[in-house]
Amino acid sequence: MLFVSACGPSSGDGQPAGSEGGPTAAPDALRVVTTTTIFADLVRQVGGSAVSVDSLVPKGGEVHTFDPTPADVKVIGSAGLIVANGLGLDDWLASLASDAGTSAPVVRLGDDLPGVTYLAGTEGAAPNPHLWLNVAYASKYVDRIETALSDADPSHASQFRANADAYRTVLGSLDTEIRDRIQALPAASKVVVSFHEAFPYFAAAYGLTIVGSIVDAPGQDPSAGELANLIQKIRSSGARAIFAEAQFSAKLADTIAGETGTTVVTDLYTDTLGDPPADTYVGMMRSDLDRILAALTAG
């Protein structure tokens, strides 16, 4: 099996396309700007009506190669708190914040996170940044978000704590669900390949083995030799499906499928939320799980 997933613009009125959803913000709500829709959802779950949240990268957008616009400078300039991932995922934020002249604190959820076993990224790069695809690590993101919101708005600290406690319970149940459903698969069905290196934390947490990736990073196409090596790995490992994340072109995945006879699944989400049911972090993870299991149990 192989995990493989177009970047939309801001909405045109200065509001990123990922700003919808969640409870109605109170008039005095803390303005939070995040780099992705996934982090925006986590902030909404903890902040509730005490926060107003915008995502710079819109739903369906690509965080790795995002190119901010002048409208994004205006958005981030109004933030009381900025939430990013760090670990090289959203490095473009630094120049954007500088252009905006903002003094808002920046929280990098993935940097130096206690209790995390970091996995290697591409050669010579920072650790793999996709920590949140291990639900237990996403819960640690929630811890850091709770602290940041409470520091920025102490008057609502008790609300943030109650919301975070309730959400951590939901995430604990989700983590158990994913683990149990994947563990029920035969060992031979748990060998996978990814489009880019989004899935190592998911695989390590839930018992999958990744035998290769199509690209080292989005925007970096593989050479003919690299594709040939990957095709050989797919054949020798018995991988049966190619999973394409919704935000990426499936062209390379289709090419490899034509060489290997594998099936292409094109609607996984990893770096962005999507349409329902993948319009929240929990919904995204459960939607991905359903598609992963369908592919691994097919035939």
C-alpha positions as a Markdown table, in Angstrom:
| # | Residue | x | y | z |
|---|---|---|---|---|
| 1 | Met | 0.0 | 0.0 | 0.0 |
| 2 | Leu | 1.2 | 3.5 | -0.8 |
| 3 | Phe | 0.2 | 6.7 | 0.9 |
| 4 | Val | 0.3 | 9.6 | -1.9 |
| 5 | Ser | -2.9 | 14.1 | -1.7 |
| 6 | Ala | -4.1 | 22.1 | -4.5 |
| 7 | Cys | -3.6 | 25.1 | -2.7 |
| 8 | Gly | -6.4 | 27.5 | -2.5 |
| 9 | Pro | -6.1 | 31.3 | -2.0 |
| 10 | Ser | -7.3 | 33.4 | 0.8 |
| 11 | Ser | -11.0 | 34.3 | 0.6 |
| 12 | Gly | -10.3 | 37.7 | -0.9 |
| 13 | Asp | -11.5 | 39.8 | 2.0 |
| 14 | Gly | -8.5 | 39.4 | 4.2 |
| 15 | Gln | -9.9 | 36.3 | 5.9 |
| 16 | Pro | -8.2 | 33.0 | 5.2 |
| 17 | Ala | -10.5 | 30.3 | 3.8 |
| 18 | Gly | -9.9 | 28.1 | 6.9 |
| 19 | Ser | -11.5 | 30.5 | 9.4 |
| 20 | Glu | -15.0 | 29.1 | 9.4 |
| 21 | Gly | -16.5 | 26.7 | 12.0 |
| 22 | Gly | -16.5 | 26.4 | 15.7 |
| 23 | Pro | -18.6 | 28.3 | 18.3 |
| 24 | Thr | -19.5 | 31.9 | 17.8 |
| 25 | Ala | -16.7 | 34.1 | 19.2 |
| 26 | Ala | -17.5 | 36.5 | 22.0 |
| 27 | Pro | -17.0 | 40.2 | 21.2 |
| 28 | Asp | -13.9 | 40.3 | 23.3 |
| 29 | Ala | -12.5 | 37.0 | 22.0 |
| 30 | Leu | -8.7 | 36.6 | 21.7 |
| 31 | Arg | -7.7 | 36.8 | 18.0 |
| 32 | Val | -5.6 | 33.7 | 17.2 |
| 33 | Val | -4.0 | 33.1 | 13.8 |
| 34 | Thr | -2.7 | 29.6 | 12.9 |
| 35 | Thr | -0.6 | 28.4 | 10.0 |
| 36 | Thr | -3.0 | 25.4 | 9.2 |
| 37 | Thr | -6.6 | 24.5 | 9.5 |
| 38 | Ile | -5.7 | 21.5 | 11.7 |
| 39 | Phe | -4.1 | 23.8 | 14.3 |
| 40 | Ala | -7.0 | 26.2 | 14.0 |
| 41 | Asp | -9.4 | 23.4 | 14.9 |
| 42 | Leu | -7.3 | 22.4 | 17.9 |
| 43 | Val | -7.3 | 26.0 | 19.1 |
| 44 | Arg | -11.1 | 26.2 | 18.7 |
| 45 | Gln | -11.6 | 23.1 | 20.7 |
| 46 | Val | -9.6 | 24.5 | 23.6 |
| 47 | Gly | -10.6 | 28.2 | 23.2 |
| 48 | Gly | -14.3 | 27.8 | 22.5 |
| 49 | Ser | -16.2 | 31.2 | 22.4 |
| 50 | Ala | -13.2 | 33.0 | 24.0 |
| 51 | Val | -11.2 | 32.8 | 20.8 |
| 52 | Ser | -11.6 | 33.9 | 17.2 |
| 53 | Val | -9.4 | 31.8 | 15.0 |
| 54 | Asp | -8.1 | 32.2 | 11.4 |
| 55 | Ser | -5.9 | 29.8 | 9.4 |
| 56 | Leu | -3.4 | 31.3 | 7.0 |
| 57 | Val | -3.2 | 28.3 | 4.8 |
| 58 | Pro | -6.8 | 27.6 | 3.6 |
| 59 | Lys | -8.6 | 24.3 | 3.7 |
| 60 | Gly | -7.1 | 22.1 | 1.0 |
| 61 | Gly | -4.0 | 24.2 | 0.9 |
| 62 | Glu | -0.4 | 23.0 | 1.1 |
| 63 | Val | 1.5 | 24.3 | 4.1 |
| 64 | His | 5.0 | 23.2 | 2.9 |
| 65 | Thr | 5.0 | 25.4 | -0.2 |
| 66 | Phe | 2.5 | 28.1 | 1.0 |
| 67 | Asp | 3.2 | 31.6 | -0.5 |
| 68 | Pro | 1.6 | 34.3 | 1.7 |
| 69 | Thr | -0.2 | 37.3 | 0.2 |
| 70 | Pro | -0.5 | 40.9 | 1.3 |
| 71 | Ala | -3.9 | 40.0 | 2.7 |
| 72 | Asp | -2.1 | 37.5 | 5.0 |
| 73 | Val | 0.1 | 40.2 | 6.3 |
| 74 | Lys | -3.0 | 42.1 | 7.4 |
| 75 | Val | -4.5 | 39.1 | 9.1 |
| 76 | Ile | -1.4 | 38.2 | 11.1 |
| 77 | Gly | -0.9 | 41.8 | 12.0 |
| 78 | Ser | -4.2 | 41.7 | 13.9 |
| 79 | Ala | -3.3 | 38.5 | 15.9 |
| 80 | Gly | -3.1 | 38.4 | 19.7 |
| 81 | Leu | -1.5 | 35.0 | 19.4 |
| 82 | Ile | 0.1 | 33.1 | 16.6 |
| 83 | Val | 0.2 | 29.3 | 16.5 |
| 84 | Ala | 2.5 | 27.3 | 14.2 |
| 85 | Asn | 4.0 | 23.9 | 14.1 |
| 86 | Gly | 7.7 | 24.6 | 13.8 |
| 87 | Leu | 10.2 | 21.8 | 12.8 |
| 88 | Gly | 10.6 | 23.3 | 9.3 |
| 89 | Leu | 6.9 | 22.8 | 8.3 |
| 90 | Asp | 5.9 | 26.5 | 8.3 |
| 91 | Asp | 9.2 | 28.4 | 8.2 |
| 92 | Trp | 7.6 | 31.0 | 5.9 |
| 93 | Leu | 5.8 | 32.4 | 9.0 |
| 94 | Ala | 9.0 | 34.2 | 10.3 |
| 95 | Ser | 9.2 | 36.5 | 7.3 |
| 96 | Leu | 5.4 | 37.0 | 7.3 |
| 97 | Ala | 5.4 | 38.0 | 10.9 |
| 98 | Ser | 8.3 | 40.4 | 10.3 |
| 99 | Asp | 6.5 | 42.0 | 7.4 |
| 100 | Ala | 3.5 | 42.5 | 9.6 |
| 101 | Gly | 5.5 | 44.0 | 12.4 |
| 102 | Thr | 3.5 | 42.0 | 14.9 |
| 103 | Ser | 4.5 | 41.7 | 18.5 |
| 104 | Ala | 2.1 | 38.8 | 19.2 |
| 105 | Pro | 3.7 | 35.7 | 20.8 |
| 106 | Val | 4.3 | 32.8 | 18.5 |
| 107 | Val | 3.8 | 29.3 | 19.8 |
| 108 | Arg | 5.5 | 26.5 | 17.8 |
| 109 | Leu | 3.6 | 23.4 | 18.8 |
| 110 | Gly | 6.1 | 20.8 | 17.7 |
| 111 | Asp | 9.4 | 22.4 | 18.9 |
| 112 | Asp | 11.0 | 20.8 | 22.0 |
| 113 | Leu | 7.8 | 19.0 | 22.9 |
| 114 | Pro | 8.1 | 17.0 | 26.2 |
| 115 | Gly | 7.5 | 13.3 | 26.0 |
| 116 | Val | 7.9 | 13.0 | 22.2 |
| 117 | Thr | 10.2 | 10.6 | 20.3 |
| 118 | Tyr | 11.2 | 12.7 | 17.3 |
| 119 | Leu | 11.7 | 10.8 | 14.0 |
| 120 | Ala | 14.1 | 11.7 | 11.3 |
| 121 | Gly | 13.0 | 13.9 | 8.5 |
| 122 | Thr | 14.6 | 14.1 | 5.0 |
| 123 | Glu | 18.4 | 13.9 | 5.1 |
| 124 | Gly | 20.0 | 16.9 | 6.6 |
| 125 | Ala | 16.7 | 18.4 | 7.6 |
| 126 | Ala | 14.9 | 19.0 | 11.0 |
| 127 | Pro | 13.0 | 16.1 | 12.6 |
| 128 | Asn | 9.9 | 15.0 | 10.7 |
| 129 | Pro | 7.3 | 17.7 | 11.6 |
| 130 | His | 4.0 | 15.7 | 11.3 |
| 131 | Leu | 3.7 | 14.9 | 15.0 |
| 132 | Trp | -0.1 | 15.4 | 15.2 |
| 133 | Leu | -0.8 | 12.3 | 13.1 |
| 134 | Asn | 0.0 | 10.4 | 16.3 |
| 135 | Val | -3.1 | 11.3 | 18.3 |
| 136 | Ala | -1.2 | 11.1 | 21.6 |
| 137 | Tyr | 1.1 | 13.8 | 20.3 |
| 138 | Ala | -1.8 | 15.9 | 19.2 |
| 139 | Ser | -3.0 | 15.7 | 22.8 |
| 140 | Lys | 0.4 | 17.2 | 23.7 |
| 141 | Tyr | -0.3 | 20.0 | 21.2 |
| 142 | Val | -3.5 | 20.6 | 23.1 |
| 143 | Asp | -1.5 | 21.0 | 26.4 |
| 144 | Arg | 0.7 | 23.6 | 24.8 |
| 145 | Ile | -2.3 | 25.4 | 23.3 |
| 146 | Glu | -4.0 | 25.5 | 26.7 |
| 147 | Thr | -1.0 | 27.1 | 28.3 |
| 148 | Ala | -0.6 | 29.6 | 25.5 |
| 149 | Leu | -4.2 | 30.7 | 25.6 |
| 150 | Ser | -4.1 | 31.0 | 29.4 |
| 151 | Asp | -1.0 | 33.1 | 29.2 |
| 152 | Ala | -2.5 | 35.4 | 26.6 |
| 153 | Asp | -6.0 | 35.6 | 28.3 |
| 154 | Pro | -5.7 | 34.6 | 32.0 |
| 155 | Ser | -9.4 | 35.7 | 32.6 |
| 156 | His | -10.5 | 32.6 | 30.7 |
| 157 | Ala | -8.0 | 30.2 | 32.0 |
| 158 | Ser | -10.5 | 28.0 | 33.8 |
| 159 | Gln | -12.6 | 27.8 | 30.6 |
| 160 | Phe | -9.6 | 26.8 | 28.6 |
| 161 | Arg | -8.7 | 24.1 | 31.1 |
| 162 | Ala | -12.2 | 22.6 | 31.1 |
| 163 | Asn | -12.4 | 22.6 | 27.3 |
| 164 | Ala | -8.9 | 21.1 | 27.1 |
| 165 | Asp | -9.7 | 18.4 | 29.6 |
| 166 | Ala | -12.8 | 17.4 | 27.8 |
| 167 | Tyr | -11.0 | 17.3 | 24.4 |
| 168 | Arg | -8.1 | 15.3 | 25.8 |
| 169 | Thr | -10.7 | 12.7 | 26.8 |
| 170 | Val | -12.0 | 12.6 | 23.2 |
| 171 | Leu | -8.5 | 12.3 | 21.8 |
| 172 | Gly | -7.7 | 9.5 | 24.2 |
| 173 | Ser | -10.7 | 7.5 | 22.9 |
| 174 | Leu | -9.7 | 8.2 | 19.3 |
| 175 | Asp | -6.1 | 7.0 | 19.9 |
| 176 | Thr | -7.5 | 3.8 | 21.3 |
| 177 | Glu | -9.9 | 3.3 | 18.4 |
| 178 | Ile | -7.2 | 3.8 | 15.8 |
| 179 | Arg | -4.8 | 1.4 | 17.6 |
| 180 | Asp | -7.4 | -1.3 | 18.1 |
| 181 | Arg | -8.7 | -1.2 | 14.5 |
| 182 | Ile | -5.3 | -1.3 | 12.9 |
| 183 | Gln | -3.9 | -4.0 | 15.3 |
| 184 | Ala | -6.8 | -6.3 | 14.2 |
| 185 | Leu | -5.3 | -6.4 | 10.7 |
| 186 | Pro | -3.0 | -9.3 | 9.6 |
| 187 | Ala | 0.7 | -8.4 | 9.8 |
| 188 | Ala | 1.1 | -8.8 | 6.0 |
| 189 | Ser | -1.5 | -6.0 | 5.4 |
| 190 | Lys | 0.4 | -3.4 | 7.5 |
| 191 | Val | 3.2 | -2.6 | 5.0 |
| 192 | Val | 2.7 | 0.8 | 3.4 |
| 193 | Val | 4.4 | 3.5 | 1.3 |
| 194 | Ser | 3.7 | 7.3 | 1.5 |
| 195 | Phe | 3.5 | 10.1 | -1.0 |
| 196 | His | 5.7 | 12.3 | 1.2 |
| 197 | Glu | 7.0 | 11.8 | 4.8 |
| 198 | Ala | 3.7 | 12.6 | 6.5 |
| 199 | Phe | 3.0 | 9.2 | 8.0 |
| 200 | Pro | 6.0 | 8.0 | 10.1 |
| 201 | Tyr | 4.5 | 9.1 | 13.4 |
| 202 | Phe | 1.1 | 7.5 | 12.5 |
| 203 | Ala | 2.9 | 4.3 | 11.5 |
| 204 | Ala | 5.1 | 4.2 | 14.6 |
| 205 | Ala | 2.2 | 4.7 | 16.9 |
| 206 | Tyr | -0.3 | 2.3 | 15.3 |
| 207 | Gly | 1.8 | -0.5 | 14.0 |
| 208 | Leu | 2.3 | 0.1 | 10.2 |
| 209 | Thr | 5.6 | -0.3 | 8.4 |
| 210 | Ile | 6.5 | 2.3 | 5.7 |
| 211 | Val | 8.8 | 0.9 | 3.0 |
| 212 | Gly | 9.2 | 4.1 | 1.0 |
| 213 | Ser | 7.9 | 7.5 | -0.1 |
| 214 | Ile | 7.3 | 8.9 | -3.5 |
| 215 | Val | 8.9 | 12.3 | -2.8 |
| 216 | Asp | 11.2 | 13.5 | -0.1 |
| 217 | Ala | 9.1 | 16.7 | 0.3 |
| 218 | Pro | 6.2 | 18.3 | -1.7 |
| 219 | Gly | 7.4 | 20.1 | -4.8 |
| 220 | Gln | 10.5 | 17.8 | -5.1 |
| 221 | Asp | 9.8 | 15.2 | -7.9 |
| 222 | Pro | 11.7 | 12.0 | -7.7 |
| 223 | Ser | 14.3 | 11.0 | -10.4 |
| 224 | Ala | 13.6 | 8.1 | -12.7 |
| 225 | Gly | 16.0 | 6.0 | -10.7 |
| 226 | Glu | 14.2 | 6.8 | -7.4 |
| 227 | Leu | 10.9 | 5.8 | -9.0 |
| 228 | Ala | 12.3 | 2.5 | -10.2 |
| 229 | Asn | 13.6 | 1.7 | -6.8 |
| 230 | Leu | 10.3 | 2.5 | -5.2 |
| 231 | Ile | 8.4 | 0.3 | -7.7 |
| 232 | Gln | 10.7 | -2.5 | -6.8 |
| 233 | Lys | 10.1 | -2.0 | -3.1 |
| 234 | Ile | 6.3 | -2.1 | -3.7 |
| 235 | Arg | 6.6 | -5.3 | -5.7 |
| 236 | Ser | 8.8 | -7.0 | -3.2 |
| 237 | Ser | 6.9 | -5.9 | -0.1 |
| 238 | Gly | 3.5 | -6.8 | -1.5 |
| 239 | Ala | 2.0 | -3.3 | -1.1 |
| 240 | Arg | -1.5 | -3.3 | -2.6 |
| 241 | Ala | -2.7 | 0.4 | -2.6 |
| 242 | Ile | -1.4 | 3.9 | -3.2 |
| 243 | Phe | -2.9 | 6.5 | -0.9 |
| 244 | Ala | -2.9 | 10.0 | -2.3 |
| 245 | Glu | -3.5 | 12.9 | 0.0 |
| 246 | Ala | -6.2 | 15.2 | -1.2 |
| 247 | Gln | -4.1 | 18.3 | -1.4 |
| 248 | Phe | -1.6 | 16.8 | -3.9 |
| 249 | Ser | -1.8 | 15.7 | -7.5 |
| 250 | Ala | -2.2 | 12.0 | -7.9 |
| 251 | Lys | -0.3 | 11.9 | -11.2 |
| 252 | Leu | 2.8 | 10.2 | -9.8 |
| 253 | Ala | 0.7 | 7.8 | -7.8 |
| 254 | Asp | -1.2 | 6.9 | -11.0 |
| 255 | Thr | 2.0 | 6.3 | -12.8 |
| 256 | Ile | 3.3 | 4.0 | -10.2 |
| 257 | Ala | 0.0 | 2.2 | -10.0 |
| 258 | Gly | 0.2 | 1.5 | -13.7 |
| 259 | Glu | 3.5 | -0.2 | -13.2 |
| 260 | Thr | 2.6 | -2.2 | -10.1 |
| 261 | Gly | -1.1 | -2.9 | -10.4 |
| 262 | Thr | -1.8 | -1.2 | -7.1 |
| 263 | Thr | -5.0 | 0.8 | -6.3 |
| 264 | Val | -4.8 | 4.6 | -5.8 |
| 265 | Val | -6.9 | 6.2 | -3.0 |
| 266 | Thr | -6.9 | 9.9 | -3.5 |
| 267 | Asp | -8.8 | 11.4 | -0.5 |
| 268 | Leu | -6.6 | 11.2 | 2.6 |
| 269 | Tyr | -5.9 | 14.3 | 4.6 |
| 270 | Thr | -2.7 | 14.9 | 6.7 |
| 271 | Asp | -1.7 | 18.6 | 6.6 |
| 272 | Thr | -5.1 | 20.2 | 6.0 |
| 273 | Leu | -8.7 | 19.7 | 6.9 |
| 274 | Gly | -11.2 | 18.9 | 4.2 |
| 275 | Asp | -15.0 | 18.8 | 3.7 |
| 276 | Pro | -17.2 | 16.8 | 6.2 |
| 277 | Pro | -16.5 | 14.4 | 7.7 |
| 278 | Ala | -12.8 | 15.5 | 7.6 |
| 279 | Asp | -13.6 | 19.1 | 8.6 |
| 280 | Thr | -12.2 | 18.7 | 12.2 |
| 281 | Tyr | -9.1 | 17.0 | 13.4 |
| 282 | Val | -11.0 | 14.1 | 15.0 |
| 283 | Gly | -13.1 | 13.8 | 11.8 |
| 284 | Met | -10.0 | 13.9 | 9.6 |
| 285 | Met | -8.3 | 11.2 | 11.6 |
| 286 | Arg | -11.3 | 8.9 | 11.6 |
| 287 | Ser | -12.0 | 9.5 | 7.9 |
| 288 | Asp | -8.4 | 8.6 | 7.1 |
| 289 | Leu | -8.6 | 5.5 | 9.2 |
| 290 | Asp | -11.7 | 4.3 | 7.4 |
| 291 | Arg | -10.0 | 4.8 | 4.0 |
| 292 | Ile | -6.8 | 3.2 | 5.2 |
| 293 | Leu | -8.6 | 0.1 | 6.5 |
| 294 | Ala | -10.7 | -0.2 | 3.4 |
| 295 | Ala | -7.6 | -0.3 | 1.2 |
| 296 | Leu | -5.7 | -2.7 | 3.5 |
| 297 | Thr | -8.6 | -5.1 | 3.7 |
| 298 | Ala | -9.7 | -4.9 | 0.0 |
| 299 | Gly | -9.5 | -8.1 | -2.0 |
